[in-house]
């Protein structure tokens, strides 16, 4: 199974979008790879952990943004 890392934008809308790290979209990755990037974003780039989620790659992000 593959996963993707999503990040909630730090603005007034707060929409979820696919995370980009080192110019690469973080999708179709293993859970461990997504966790490694999540760790890097939190501890090296100071991204607040509640703004990150690892979800099944088949999940449609637009469903999470409805009503935002």
N, C-alpha and C positions, 0 to 999 in steps of 0.2 A: 504494500500500500504506500502511496506517496502523499505528501503533505505540502502545505504552503504556509508561509509566514505572512501574516497580515499586520498592518500597523494602522492605528487610528490617527488621522491627521490632527495636528495640534493647532486647530483653528476653531472658529465659532460653529462650523458645521459638524465636525468630528466624524467624518465618514471613514469607513475602513477601506484600505487599498492594499494592493500587493506590495510587500516590502521589497526594496531594492538595496542591495549591499554589494559594494565593489562593482557597480555597474551591471549587476546581474539580478534578474527577477528571482525571488526565492520561492519557486514552485517546482513541483515534480521532484522533491527531495525526500530523503528519509527523515524520520522524526529526529534522529540524532543530529543530522545536518542542520535542520531548522532550529533545534535547541542550541547548537553551537553559535549560530548567527544571532539568535535571540540574546544569548549570554554576552556576545561581543557588543551588540547594540546597547544593552543595559549598562554594562560595566566600563566599556571603553568610550561609548558615544553618549552616555548619560540619558538614554531614552527611558522614560518611566515605564516600568514593567506592565502596568495596567493598560498601556497603549499597544501591547503586542499580544497576538494570539497565534497558535498553531492549529490549523484546521485541516480536515480531509481535503485533498486537492479537488475532489468532485463537488465540494460545496460552492454554491454561487454567492459571491460576496455581496452582490446587489440586493439579495434578500435581507442581509444584515443592515443595509443602509436605508431600507424602506422606512419612511416616517421620520427620518433624521432631519 
